[in-house]
Amino acid sequence: DFGVKRNILRMLADRGCDLTVVPATTPASDILAMNPDGVFLSNGPGDPEPCSYA
């Protein structure tokens, strides 16, 4: 979650997606261990420059 808008989550859920939202600092290995069918990297709230963890 890099600052996803709730409407994006709602639209995915309305289309039958099962969603699991994790913090942006979650290691990729932890996410892949969940065996997801896909990974959606959300947009953020603004300028990515100050973000040191993405």
ChimeraX attribute file (.defattr): number of C-alpha atoms within 10 A of each C-alpha:
attribute: neighborCount
match mode: 1-to-1
recipient: residues
	/A:1	16
	/A:2	17
	/A:3	13
	/A:4	14
	/A:5	13
	/A:6	8
	/A:7	9
	/A:8	12
	/A:9	16
	/A:10	13
	/A:11	11
	/A:12	12
	/A:13	12
	/A:14	10
	/A:15	8
	/A:16	9
	/A:17	13
	/A:18	11
	/A:19	14
	/A:20	11
	/A:21	11
	/A:22	12
	/A:23	9
	/A:24	14
	/A:25	11
	/A:26	12
	/A:27	10
	/A:28	9
	/A:29	8
	/A:30	10
	/A:31	14
	/A:32	12
	/A:33	8
	/A:34	9
	/A:35	9
	/A:36	11
	/A:37	8
	/A:38	9
	/A:39	11
	/A:40	8
	/A:41	11
	/A:42	15
	/A:43	13
	/A:44	12
	/A:45	10
	/A:46	9
	/A:47	7
	/A:48	11
	/A:49	6
	/A:50	7
	/A:51	8
	/A:52	7
	/A:53	7
	/A:54	8
